[in-house]
Amino acid sequence: MGPQLSVKQSDKELLKHLEEQIGFLQRSAIAYDNGFIDEAKRMATTIRILVHDTRQSTSLLTTLGKKDIQFYSTASNIDNGKSMSTHRLVGLKLSTNQGTSEASYYAPLENRPPYINVNKKVVFRLWWNEIIIIDKMRNGFSRKDLVLSVSNKDGGAHIDPELDDNYAALTRYNSLGWTASDSKGINRNLDGAELANIRQICHEVLKSLKDEFPDFFAPDISQNITNADSEVIISTIQFKRST
């Protein structure tokens, strides 16, 4: 058998791929918002396909000549406190469902405080490499760090038997330091910061792509955040950050 020939995909085919990838993100976002938070791993893999370029592979947006679009950043300002961790994209909440309560990180989507400009756009390089988490050890994590760690090593497209120390500290050992104590005084670490951040990153990607490719979007499909069976009750929980 001779060498196989390659066949270039047409612009129409590439745009169809983009429409499919947007659909994947939208459906994963809806599933995540309805309690299936592990869908963030699929989001991370799709985001990688859309934007991440390497020597061996080219992202879909680069192939389409659209990598130069600007991306929405919904991050808050950096907290420069030397003894406290910072998470710039997500919030903390307590959800109650059928008499049980659970504290967690959550992706606020457009529901950011008034002082945060949710319509700020930056070039891709700045958006991708912007530090959005700083943990207690002053380790910084960018969108790129989280998306690639989740997709390449932690169950998105691949499961690596070993994780980077800093990522493991963030996701396994609560290096952000946040804990929650409920009305019974039971205290526990808050987990899942990386997944909530991926959900917010997904929101930013969808919002950015909607400006460029509005025909690929159903109305408001990426805005679903509230599970009808849940209620946020801040008065019954105490959040604190360990030093």
Steps between C-alpha positions, in 0.01 A plus 500: 500500500637840402498814712156631584398830348344772713185684402457858610172581668298780345410822679142373515613181672717693746211731588284192556763374744487836679124483524528152647763605756283795606211258540716273716583793728139611521369158592776439753427841654134413544589162652751663737244759611259219582742325734730294277814694588733242345381634163764767557755242388331473162483879481875520556567255218276691259661832594840345435387391153374850427795712613815310594784482246809281529780396265308181429143630475315811389192631676173529313488878535851529356405272211202725432714815523299620802758472780538879497152563643480658843373308802283615788668501839264494800783487755508726803809701589795314649512487879857593587473389862806295585331257740174434316410301193303646212243360262402758240232324294278308741299551819399302808148386581290267710231301320215326678311212348242287681626599842871452433753776451823508303758775470684535173673720249271620222536668163310831508483539120370856444399546864818681603516790750435844347866599527603220260463583132366177350525651152877560512680339208869419464714337231525123520857487629417718801174319568654150476794582727322727750547380858155420641597305814775558755515243780640527852849411379477785247481257208320659208267323256392638164209393284752310290635319809156382610365406157809300403538330839137390505491393135848347462555340841189491717230325302400725212675337204763310697570373851860536608624276785684805640389860547705817528566586867329839489190370323476206741527738795217710356265216413582235762636684802306829506793734442247782463423446868125560499289299744133515595329451835125439501245570774603177677862611518623236257798635310642367173719601210342641188589296193440544128652844446652387171165376367311818590773704335477289184124567494562876519769475232249312284257787548763749386583289193136462400433870548805588292413260218141618495621845396682346202263217406149597618330258260643205695324595823153434635365783717643511853607136502823585683330706770333219698650503849225441754380154593135539593540255790776705664500811712796705609487569874804688621370554853542134600864463404832646599771513235855550614842481348778335691834676530 
